Amino acid sequence: MDSFLYSLNATVPIFLVMVIGGLLKKQGMLSDAFVATANKFVFVVALPAKLFLDLAATDIRHNFDVKYIGFCFAVTLFSITSVWIMARKFLKHKTEIGAFVQASYRSSAAILGVAFIENIYGNSGMAPLMMIGAVPLYNIFAVVVLTFENPENKGGGKEKIWKAVKGVGTNPIILGIAAGLFVSFLDIHFPAMVNKTINYLGIMASPLALIAIGAGFEGRKAIKKIKPTLAAAIIKLCIWECIFLPLAVLLGFRDQKLLALIIMLGSPTTPSAYIMAKNMGGDDILTSSVVVLSTMLSAATLTFWIFIMRYMGYIL
């Protein structure tokens, strides 16, 4: 019951903020211009600031766990490549591939991961190490997939490769991650006023992104994409957990490490995926639909996975 209530407390507010965004749009308080500006601001400023601070606060040199970070990296890479191959083969509408792939693998690791572990253990524990192994890949491959699967990107393979490389090198979110890792590795400390300034920008990322998703959500169009939405949500919340949780247990990961993996594998699709799709010409309607549905269902699914691992004695 405690796990269920905590899952509700973690996911229901996210869903409700999206609902509020939709209601405000219907009341005329938010315009399409506001939604577009908010999406751009989160993409260029707020989200890079948040990821920078999350990673800069991680003591990489002293807490670096090669086995654990390597597992997170390998699992993330396999998830991305396998779902990309399947999407290219089975999706009927090829314009949906980029959004489908991103929504099927990209977890709310940075948004929910630390919160879940702090609630249970009192500190962030292994969440930052999980983020080091997964979050950079999330964002790098989001740029690559959305670039290659964008029908507006004309030209041959070389042109798309160059555009993807350029996109990775200039993407604000990836630059924020790289800067955070650099600061963490060199153990650089900024004055309190600098940290607070960046933090003020970073804390706007999640609520503003959720408001924008709700305000930009188009229900009638989303219903037409219900099949890929359901498929992506099931993959995100259930399939990766079924495949990789048993392997994680066999490798000896327990307690905080295992809980961080549960969040990485089965938390809802991050609102950042919508921001990325919206700003890179991806299918933002499909992406927002998966974010909404996976958030609604994740209170039950995350509680189930945590309960099973606790019942079996792998999480204390």
RODO-247880 format. One record per residue: y negated, x, z of N, C-alpha, C in turn; residue in three letters. Coordinates in pm, whole numbers. Atoms other than C-alpha are relative to their C-alpha. Layout:
N
ATOM	Y	X	Z	Y	X	Z	Y	X	Z	ALA .
...
This chain:
316
ATOM	121	82	0	0	0	0	-127	86	0	MET .
ATOM	116	-89	-2	-240	284	78	-27	57	-139	ASP .
ATOM	16	-56	134	-176	439	-264	-53	-106	-96	SER .
ATOM	45	107	89	-224	103	-434	-147	-31	22	PHE .
ATOM	140	28	-31	-551	33	-254	-90	112	-47	LEU .
ATOM	84	-109	46	-679	380	-331	-14	-1	-151	TYR .
ATOM	6	8	146	-588	342	-698	-97	-108	-44	SER .
ATOM	94	107	32	-776	13	-706	-144	46	25	LEU .
ATOM	135	-49	-32	-1077	174	-535	-49	104	-99	ASN .
ATOM	39	-104	95	-1072	455	-789	-24	-54	-140	ALA .
ATOM	7	46	140	-1026	253	-1109	-81	-127	-20	THR .
ATOM	72	126	17	-1173	-94	-1051	-151	20	-13	VAL .
ATOM	144	-22	19	-1532	34	-1000	-33	52	-141	PRO .
ATOM	24	-50	136	-1503	221	-1333	-2	-116	-99	ILE .
ATOM	-7	116	89	-1397	-97	-1508	-119	-93	20	PHE .
ATOM	110	91	-28	-1667	-304	-1333	-133	51	-54	LEU .
ATOM	123	-56	56	-1943	-65	-1440	-5	-24	-151	VAL .
ATOM	-3	32	143	-1829	-110	-1800	-32	-147	-23	MET .
ATOM	30	143	12	-1837	-487	-1751	-149	-25	19	VAL .
ATOM	144	15	-24	-2189	-461	-1609	-80	44	-124	ILE .
ATOM	67	-44	122	-2293	-265	-1918	4	-107	-107	GLY .
ATOM	-11	107	99	-2161	-544	-2139	-87	-120	34	GLY .
ATOM	83	113	-42	-2337	-814	-1934	-148	29	-20	LEU .
ATOM	140	-37	20	-2666	-625	-1941	-39	-4	-148	LEU .
ATOM	26	5	144	-2638	-596	-2319	-16	-146	-46	LYS .
ATOM	9	141	38	-2576	-971	-2353	-129	-63	50	LYS .
ATOM	124	54	-56	-2877	-1042	-2131	-124	57	-68	GLN .
ATOM	112	-57	73	-3094	-832	-2361	-70	113	72	GLY .
ATOM	63	-110	-74	-3174	-566	-2100	29	135	-64	MET .
ATOM	-37	-124	71	-2997	-298	-2304	4	-26	-149	LEU .
ATOM	3	15	146	-3050	-248	-2675	96	98	-66	SER .
ATOM	-83	-95	75	-2848	-75	-2944	-63	139	0	ASP .
ATOM	68	-130	-3	-3111	198	-2944	25	71	133	ALA .
ATOM	-29	-61	-131	-3058	253	-2571	142	56	3	PHE .
ATOM	-139	-44	0	-2680	276	-2617	15	129	-79	VAL .
ATOM	-8	-121	84	-2721	532	-2897	-63	120	71	ALA .
ATOM	68	-109	-71	-2966	738	-2691	81	45	121	THR .
ATOM	-81	-33	-118	-2747	719	-2380	122	82	-40	ALA .
ATOM	-116	-75	48	-2443	835	-2576	-37	144	-34	ASN .
ATOM	45	-134	39	-2639	1129	-2715	-34	84	123	LYS .
ATOM	39	-72	-122	-2779	1224	-2374	123	47	77	PHE .
ATOM	-123	-38	-71	-2434	1221	-2211	70	113	-73	VAL .
ATOM	-71	-99	82	-2287	1424	-2496	-68	137	5	PHE .
ATOM	73	-126	13	-2560	1689	-2511	-38	59	136	VAL .
ATOM	56	-49	-126	-2682	1713	-2149	89	-27	120	VAL .
ATOM	-61	36	-128	-2507	1522	-1870	144	47	14	ALA .
ATOM	-141	-39	-10	-2138	1582	-1946	18	152	1	LEU .
ATOM	-10	-146	-11	-2179	1956	-2020	-42	51	137	PRO .
ATOM	44	-42	-134	-2368	1989	-1691	108	-27	105	ALA .
ATOM	-106	35	-96	-2090	1812	-1498	118	96	-11	LYS .
ATOM	-115	-89	19	-1811	2021	-1650	-34	143	40	LEU .
ATOM	44	-133	-41	-2012	2338	-1597	10	17	151	PHE .
ATOM	-3	-9	-146	-2051	2268	-1225	142	-7	55	LEU .
ATOM	-138	14	-47	-1688	2158	-1179	75	132	-12	ASP .
ATOM	-74	-125	23	-1556	2482	-1327	-68	119	68	LEU .
ATOM	70	-110	-66	-1826	2711	-1186	34	5	149	ALA .
ATOM	-33	5	-142	-1727	2595	-837	143	43	29	ALA .
ATOM	-139	-42	-17	-1366	2704	-895	8	151	16	THR .
ATOM	-18	-144	-22	-1268	3044	-757	119	48	-84	ASP .
ATOM	-107	-32	94	-1068	3153	-1062	73	128	39	ILE .
ATOM	-64	-131	-22	-1005	3514	-964	95	-1	119	ARG .
ATOM	-83	-1	-120	-859	3435	-621	109	-108	-2	HIS .
ATOM	-95	111	-1	-677	3111	-698	76	-13	-131	ASN .
ATOM	-61	10	132	-549	3186	-1047	153	0	14	PHE .
ATOM	-145	16	-6	-188	3064	-1076	50	-7	-144	ASP .
ATOM	-39	-11	141	-46	3178	-1409	104	-105	-38	VAL .
ATOM	-108	95	29	266	2960	-1391	-55	-142	-11	LYS .
ATOM	51	137	-4	78	2643	-1302	-99	-27	-114	TYR .
ATOM	98	18	108	-214	2688	-1542	70	5	-136	ILE .
ATOM	-76	-9	125	31	2791	-1815	76	-129	-29	GLY .
ATOM	-70	127	18	232	2472	-1758	-97	-108	-47	PHE .
ATOM	101	98	41	-82	2257	-1781	-43	21	-145	CYS .
ATOM	41	-35	136	-184	2440	-2098	107	-41	-101	PHE .
ATOM	-109	28	92	159	2407	-2263	23	-150	-17	ALA .
ATOM	-20	144	5	198	2040	-2174	-111	-67	-81	VAL .
ATOM	113	56	73	-149	1959	-2305	11	29	-149	THR .
ATOM	-13	-38	141	-91	2150	-2629	110	-80	-68	LEU .
ATOM	-111	78	57	244	1977	-2687	-41	-146	-19	PHE .
ATOM	42	141	7	93	1634	-2614	-91	-23	-121	SER .
ATOM	96	14	110	-189	1687	-2863	69	11	-134	ILE .
ATOM	-61	-23	131	17	1828	-3148	104	-106	-35	THR .
ATOM	-104	98	29	305	1582	-3114	-59	-137	-35	SER .
ATOM	58	131	30	88	1271	-3104	-80	5	-130	VAL .
ATOM	71	-14	128	-120	1404	-3396	98	-13	-116	TRP .
ATOM	-102	9	105	193	1448	-3608	49	-144	-15	ILE .
ATOM	-49	138	6	317	1099	-3517	-105	-95	-54	MET .
ATOM	107	88	47	-21	938	-3580	-18	13	-151	ALA .
ATOM	14	-21	145	-48	1092	-3927	115	-65	-76	ARG .
ATOM	-117	55	67	300	963	-4007	7	-152	9	LYS .
ATOM	-26	142	-23	294	612	-3860	-122	-91	-3	PHE .
ATOM	117	88	-1	-65	486	-3839	-31	-52	-139	LEU .
ATOM	25	61	130	-138	242	-4118	-141	33	-50	LYS .
ATOM	139	-25	38	-516	289	-4116	-36	145	36	HIS .
ATOM	20	-143	-23	-586	659	-4157	-133	32	66	LYS .
ATOM	130	-24	-64	-945	623	-4035	11	-6	152	THR .
ATOM	-18	13	-144	-803	553	-3688	68	122	63	GLU .
ATOM	-84	-109	-51	-604	876	-3657	-73	84	105	ILE .
ATOM	74	-88	-92	-872	1093	-3492	-20	-65	136	GLY .
ATOM	24	71	-126	-963	831	-3231	130	-25	74	ALA .
ATOM	-129	28	-63	-598	740	-3165	55	124	69	PHE .
ATOM	-53	-124	-57	-495	1101	-3108	-76	38	125	VAL .
ATOM	81	-40	-115	-784	1178	-2876	23	-93	119	GLN .
ATOM	-17	97	-108	-739	857	-2675	138	8	63	ALA .
ATOM	-138	-6	-50	-364	923	-2636	27	120	88	SER .
ATOM	-27	-119	-82	-396	1263	-2470	-111	34	98	TYR .
ATOM	115	-49	-76	-741	1297	-2315	-20	-76	130	ARG .
ATOM	2	64	-131	-724	1218	-1943	-137	9	68	SER .
ATOM	118	-6	-86	-994	1149	-1687	20	106	108	SER .
ATOM	-33	-106	-96	-900	1479	-1525	-121	42	82	ALA .
ATOM	119	-46	-71	-1253	1585	-1439	-61	-110	85	ALA .
ATOM	64	110	-69	-1364	1238	-1328	85	-49	118	ILE .
ATOM	-87	56	-103	-1062	1116	-1129	81	104	76	LEU .
ATOM	-91	-98	-59	-861	1431	-1059	-42	48	138	GLY .
ATOM	49	-52	-127	-1074	1580	-784	-8	-111	104	VAL .
ATOM	16	111	-94	-1143	1239	-628	133	-42	61	ALA .
ATOM	-131	39	-50	-775	1149	-597	51	100	103	PHE .
ATOM	-58	-102	-88	-672	1479	-440	-83	14	128	ILE .
ATOM	83	-7	-120	-971	1491	-203	29	-116	93	GLU .
ATOM	-28	117	-83	-889	1140	-84	129	17	80	ASN .
ATOM	-130	-13	-65	-528	1234	1	7	125	88	ILE .
ATOM	-16	-128	-70	-560	1599	112	-126	51	69	TYR .
ATOM	122	-41	-66	-923	1631	217	-75	111	-72	GLY .
ATOM	69	-100	81	-1009	1898	-43	49	-11	-144	ASN .
ATOM	-31	14	143	-996	1940	-421	130	68	-40	SER .
ATOM	-132	-60	22	-686	2163	-399	20	59	-138	GLY .
ATOM	-41	-56	128	-522	2227	-733	-69	-65	-120	MET .
ATOM	65	68	112	-741	1996	-942	-78	95	-90	ALA .
ATOM	72	-92	88	-971	2276	-1065	93	87	-86	PRO .
ATOM	-93	-80	79	-671	2486	-1173	62	-82	-111	LEU .
ATOM	-48	90	105	-530	2188	-1361	-104	-15	-109	MET .
ATOM	107	16	98	-868	2146	-1528	-13	123	-88	MET .
ATOM	9	-123	80	-871	2511	-1638	107	0	-110	ILE .
ATOM	-108	1	98	-535	2462	-1811	-12	-108	-104	GLY .
ATOM	-1	116	89	-615	2126	-1971	-135	-32	-64	ALA .
ATOM	129	52	48	-986	2042	-2004	-55	76	-121	VAL .
ATOM	48	-67	121	-1084	2321	-2249	76	-43	-126	PRO .
ATOM	-78	46	115	-797	2216	-2478	-36	-143	-39	LEU .
ATOM	42	137	30	-897	1850	-2447	-118	-1	-96	TYR .
ATOM	125	5	75	-1240	1923	-2584	7	77	-132	ASN .
ATOM	-13	-76	124	-1153	2190	-2840	76	-81	-105	ILE .
ATOM	-79	75	96	-886	1974	-3001	-66	-132	-36	PHE .
ATOM	74	121	36	-1107	1666	-2984	-92	29	-119	ALA .
ATOM	86	-40	111	-1353	1849	-3209	83	22	-127	VAL .
ATOM	-84	-31	116	-1075	1974	-3438	57	-127	-63	VAL .
ATOM	-63	122	52	-896	1639	-3469	-103	-92	-64	VAL .
ATOM	101	90	54	-1211	1434	-3519	-64	57	-127	LEU .
ATOM	53	-62	121	-1336	1684	-3778	96	-17	-116	THR .
ATOM	-98	6	107	-1015	1693	-3980	31	-143	-43	PHE .
ATOM	-38	137	33	-952	1317	-3962	-119	-89	-32	GLU .
ATOM	118	77	38	-1307	1208	-4040	-4	-11	-152	ASN .
ATOM	-2	15	145	-1294	1060	-4394	-131	40	-68	PRO .
ATOM	128	-39	58	-1661	1148	-4442	-12	150	-21	GLU .
ATOM	0	-145	19	-1581	1520	-4420	76	35	-127	ASN .
ATOM	-61	-30	131	-1518	1604	-4783	31	148	-10	LYS .
ATOM	-32	-141	25	-1381	1926	-4922	144	32	34	GLY .
ATOM	-137	-44	-22	-1060	2125	-4899	23	51	140	GLY .
ATOM	-41	-48	-131	-880	2285	-4611	-93	103	58	GLY .
ATOM	87	-107	-49	-1108	2589	-4586	-131	-57	53	LYS .
ATOM	126	59	-43	-1419	2375	-4564	15	-72	135	GLU .
ATOM	-23	73	-125	-1269	2157	-4289	27	96	116	LYS .
ATOM	-25	-99	-105	-1144	2460	-4098	-131	61	47	ILE .
ATOM	129	-60	-36	-1487	2618	-4111	-86	-99	79	TRP .
ATOM	78	101	-70	-1650	2291	-4005	52	-20	141	LYS .
ATOM	-59	15	-134	-1404	2260	-3713	-37	118	89	ALA .
ATOM	35	-120	-78	-1469	2619	-3601	-147	-6	41	VAL .
ATOM	143	13	-29	-1843	2561	-3625	-22	-108	106	LYS .
ATOM	12	108	-97	-1802	2234	-3434	39	42	140	GLY .
ATOM	-43	-50	-130	-1612	2405	-3153	-106	93	58	VAL .
ATOM	95	-99	-47	-1867	2685	-3132	-135	-56	38	GLY .
ATOM	131	59	-28	-2165	2451	-3115	9	-128	83	THR .
ATOM	-17	123	-76	-2019	2159	-2920	-54	18	142	ASN .
ATOM	61	-18	-133	-2227	2110	-2602	100	-5	114	PRO .
ATOM	-99	13	-106	-1926	2007	-2393	81	129	13	ILE .
ATOM	-77	-124	-2	-1727	2316	-2491	-86	115	50	ILE .
ATOM	90	-104	-50	-2030	2537	-2429	-17	-11	152	LEU .
ATOM	9	18	-144	-2061	2385	-2081	124	51	72	GLY .
ATOM	-125	-49	-58	-1694	2460	-2009	4	152	-2	ILE .
ATOM	-2	-146	12	-1724	2816	-2138	-96	65	100	ALA .
ATOM	98	-54	-95	-2036	2877	-1929	52	-11	144	ALA .
ATOM	-54	18	-134	-1865	2735	-1620	109	100	33	GLY .
ATOM	-106	-99	-21	-1560	2959	-1661	-58	140	15	LEU .
ATOM	65	-130	-7	-1786	3260	-1718	-64	22	137	PHE .
ATOM	66	-10	-131	-1989	3193	-1403	102	10	112	VAL .
ATOM	-104	-5	-103	-1673	3132	-1200	67	136	4	SER .
ATOM	-70	-128	6	-1502	3450	-1318	-85	114	57	PHE .
ATOM	90	-105	-49	-1808	3666	-1241	-53	-29	140	LEU .
ATOM	42	39	-134	-1864	3482	-912	-152	1	14	ASP .
ATOM	146	9	0	-2229	3412	-994	-43	-120	84	ILE .
ATOM	52	107	-84	-2424	3205	-743	-148	-24	-33	HIS .
ATOM	137	36	32	-2743	3019	-832	-73	-47	125	PHE .
ATOM	77	56	-112	-3024	2922	-595	28	-149	14	PRO .
ATOM	-30	140	-29	-2984	2581	-432	-77	-94	-92	ALA .
ATOM	80	88	84	-3266	2434	-639	57	-11	-142	MET .
ATOM	-62	3	133	-3087	2529	-964	126	-86	3	VAL .
ATOM	-122	79	-13	-2756	2385	-846	-30	-149	11	ASN .
ATOM	34	141	-17	-2922	2061	-740	-52	-61	-130	LYS .
ATOM	53	49	127	-3104	2029	-1071	113	-30	-97	THR .
ATOM	-114	21	90	-2783	2073	-1272	87	-115	51	ILE .
ATOM	-82	108	-58	-2600	1841	-1031	-61	-137	-28	ASN .
ATOM	65	127	30	-2858	1566	-1081	30	-45	-143	TYR .
ATOM	-33	33	139	-2793	1585	-1455	148	-38	-12	LEU .
ATOM	-143	22	12	-2416	1601	-1410	47	-132	56	GLY .
ATOM	-47	124	-63	-2381	1302	-1179	-35	-123	-83	ILE .
ATOM	31	113	88	-2535	1081	-1449	105	-19	-107	MET .
ATOM	-92	4	114	-2252	1156	-1694	92	-121	5	ALA .
ATOM	-100	106	-7	-1986	914	-1573	-62	-141	-2	SER .
ATOM	54	137	1	-2196	605	-1486	-73	-35	-129	PRO .
ATOM	73	30	123	-2416	634	-1795	97	-18	-117	LEU .
ATOM	-101	15	105	-2112	683	-2021	69	-135	11	ALA .
ATOM	-67	129	-21	-1946	376	-1867	-91	-117	-39	LEU .
ATOM	96	103	40	-2260	165	-1910	-7	-9	-153	ILE .
ATOM	8	-4	146	-2279	276	-2275	125	-59	-63	ALA .
ATOM	-124	57	53	-1912	190	-2333	-3	-152	9	ILE .
ATOM	5	145	-17	-1958	-158	-2189	-102	-66	-90	GLY .
ATOM	105	58	83	-2282	-220	-2375	36	6	-149	ALA .
ATOM	-35	-15	141	-2135	-95	-2702	133	-61	-37	GLY .
ATOM	-133	56	26	-1798	-269	-2666	-10	-125	-87	PHE .
ATOM	-1	113	92	-1730	-511	-2951	136	-68	7	GLU .
ATOM	-127	65	-29	-1460	-751	-2835	74	-51	-121	GLY .
ATOM	-67	58	118	-1389	-924	-3165	60	109	-88	ARG .
ATOM	-54	-111	81	-1348	-597	-3351	114	69	73	LYS .
ATOM	-105	-65	-79	-1140	-456	-3065	133	-75	-10	ALA .
ATOM	-122	81	9	-892	-746	-3087	77	33	-127	ILE .
ATOM	-66	-34	126	-820	-650	-3448	74	133	9	LYS .
ATOM	-64	-130	-17	-715	-306	-3322	94	1	121	LYS .
ATOM	-79	11	-122	-489	-433	-3044	128	82	-5	ILE .
ATOM	-126	-74	10	-171	-266	-3175	-19	149	28	LYS .
ATOM	21	-142	-33	-302	94	-3184	-57	20	140	PRO .
ATOM	53	-9	-136	-490	25	-2858	112	-2	102	THR .
ATOM	-114	9	-90	-170	-80	-2681	86	126	-7	LEU .
ATOM	-84	-119	18	24	212	-2829	-62	121	68	ALA .
ATOM	67	-115	-60	-235	469	-2722	-1	-11	152	ALA .
ATOM	3	19	-145	-262	319	-2371	137	27	63	ALA .
ATOM	-136	-24	-52	117	325	-2321	33	149	-2	ILE .
ATOM	-23	-145	8	139	684	-2441	-76	70	111	ILE .
ATOM	85	-69	-97	-149	785	-2213	46	-21	143	LYS .
ATOM	-31	33	-139	-31	610	-1898	146	21	39	LEU .
ATOM	-143	0	-33	349	626	-1923	83	109	-68	CYS .
ATOM	-91	-87	76	504	841	-2196	-4	144	48	ILE .
ATOM	10	-141	-42	369	1180	-2088	56	19	140	TRP .
ATOM	-57	-9	-134	462	1111	-1726	153	4	-6	GLU .
ATOM	-147	6	11	821	1021	-1823	58	131	-53	CYS .
ATOM	-50	-123	60	856	1339	-2027	-17	120	91	ILE .
ATOM	35	-128	-64	684	1601	-1813	10	1	152	PHE .
ATOM	-14	-1	-146	703	1488	-1448	135	57	46	LEU .
ATOM	-128	-60	-40	1079	1562	-1423	2	152	-19	PRO .
ATOM	6	-144	26	1014	1905	-1578	-84	71	107	LEU .
ATOM	85	-58	-104	733	1972	-1329	74	12	133	ALA .
ATOM	-79	-4	-124	965	1885	-1039	104	111	-7	VAL .
ATOM	-101	-105	17	1237	2114	-1178	-60	139	14	LEU .
ATOM	67	-130	-9	983	2398	-1197	-53	28	141	LEU .
ATOM	35	-23	-140	910	2353	-827	-141	-38	41	GLY .
ATOM	135	42	-36	561	2200	-833	7	-116	99	PHE .
ATOM	-3	99	-107	496	1995	-518	-142	-31	48	ARG .
ATOM	122	38	-72	222	1820	-321	-123	-1	-90	ASP .
ATOM	126	3	75	-129	1899	-453	21	33	-147	GLN .
ATOM	-24	-37	140	2	2065	-769	61	-116	-77	LYS .
ATOM	-66	111	69	225	1772	-854	-94	-119	-14	LEU .
ATOM	96	110	8	-45	1516	-774	-103	26	-111	LEU .
ATOM	94	-33	107	-289	1699	-1003	64	-20	-136	ALA .
ATOM	-72	22	127	-25	1687	-1279	14	-148	-30	LEU .
ATOM	-7	145	21	21	1313	-1226	-131	-52	-57	ILE .
ATOM	132	41	50	-353	1270	-1279	-20	49	-143	ILE .
ATOM	16	-56	135	-352	1499	-1584	80	-80	-103	MET .
ATOM	-90	65	95	-59	1319	-1747	-26	-149	-14	LEU .
ATOM	0	145	5	-121	957	-1655	-127	-71	41	GLY .
ATOM	125	71	-30	-484	887	-1571	-54	-62	-128	SER .
ATOM	50	69	120	-677	657	-1806	-78	92	-91	PRO .
ATOM	76	-77	98	-844	783	-2118	-144	15	48	THR .
ATOM	133	-28	-54	-1170	949	-2020	-111	-61	-85	THR .
ATOM	116	47	76	-1504	792	-2118	-58	107	-92	PRO .
ATOM	49	-109	86	-1585	1135	-2264	57	-11	-141	SER .
ATOM	-61	15	132	-1347	1052	-2550	-85	-94	-86	ALA .
ATOM	88	92	73	-1572	761	-2647	-129	70	-42	TYR .
ATOM	124	-72	31	-1881	980	-2627	23	96	-117	ILE .
ATOM	-30	-95	106	-1715	1243	-2848	22	-73	-133	MET .
ATOM	-26	75	124	-1589	986	-3103	-129	-58	-58	ALA .
ATOM	126	61	44	-1928	815	-3118	-91	102	-66	LYS .
ATOM	91	-102	52	-2109	1141	-3184	58	84	-112	ASN .
ATOM	-62	-80	106	-1858	1287	-3432	59	-85	-113	MET .
ATOM	-43	84	111	-1797	993	-3663	141	-53	13	GLY .
ATOM	-132	57	-23	-1468	881	-3504	-6	-150	17	GLY .
ATOM	-8	144	-18	-1350	524	-3451	-34	-33	145	ASP .
ATOM	43	24	-137	-1553	441	-3142	48	-133	54	ASP .
ATOM	-49	131	-46	-1429	80	-3130	142	15	56	ILE .
ATOM	-135	-25	-48	-1066	191	-3098	-3	82	129	LEU .
ATOM	9	-86	-119	-1162	460	-2847	-45	-78	122	THR .
ATOM	49	78	-114	-1361	224	-2625	105	-101	44	SER .
ATOM	-105	96	-34	-1075	-29	-2640	107	66	85	SER .
ATOM	-103	-71	-76	-826	230	-2515	-54	37	138	VAL .
ATOM	61	-34	-129	-1067	343	-2240	3	-122	92	VAL .
ATOM	4	123	-81	-1108	-17	-2119	141	-40	43	VAL .
ATOM	-136	45	-33	-736	-110	-2137	71	96	93	LEU .
ATOM	-70	-97	-85	-604	213	-1988	-58	4	141	SER .
ATOM	62	6	-133	-856	188	-1703	50	-122	77	THR .
ATOM	-49	122	-65	-745	-170	-1629	142	18	53	MET .
ATOM	-142	-11	-34	-377	-76	-1622	31	116	93	LEU .
ATOM	-33	-124	-70	-403	262	-1452	13	-17	152	SER .
ATOM	-14	22	-144	-442	121	-1099	147	-23	35	ALA .
ATOM	-143	27	-24	-83	-6	-1125	87	119	-37	ALA .
ATOM	-90	-107	45	67	283	-1323	-14	125	85	THR .
ATOM	18	-119	-84	-88	566	-1120	62	-21	138	LEU .
ATOM	-60	31	-130	16	393	-799	152	12	-8	THR .
ATOM	-145	-7	18	371	365	-934	48	144	1	PHE .
ATOM	-45	-140	9	397	736	-1020	-17	72	134	TRP .
ATOM	22	-63	-131	245	845	-686	104	-49	101	ILE .
ATOM	-99	57	-92	476	607	-496	138	62	-23	PHE .
ATOM	-132	-57	32	786	738	-677	10	145	50	ILE .
ATOM	-4	-140	-42	697	1103	-610	-3	13	153	MET .
ATOM	2	0	-147	617	1027	-243	136	-44	56	ARG .
ATOM	-129	53	-46	937	825	-200	109	105	-12	TYR .
ATOM	-102	-104	22	1142	1113	-339	-30	127	78	MET .
ATOM	32	-113	-86	969	1357	-103	-67	117	-69	GLY .
ATOM	64	-110	73	788	1564	-366	-151	10	29	TYR .
ATOM	141	1	-41	439	1465	-243	-4	-41	147	ILE .
ATOM	9	28	-143	365	1477	130	-142	-39	38	LEU .
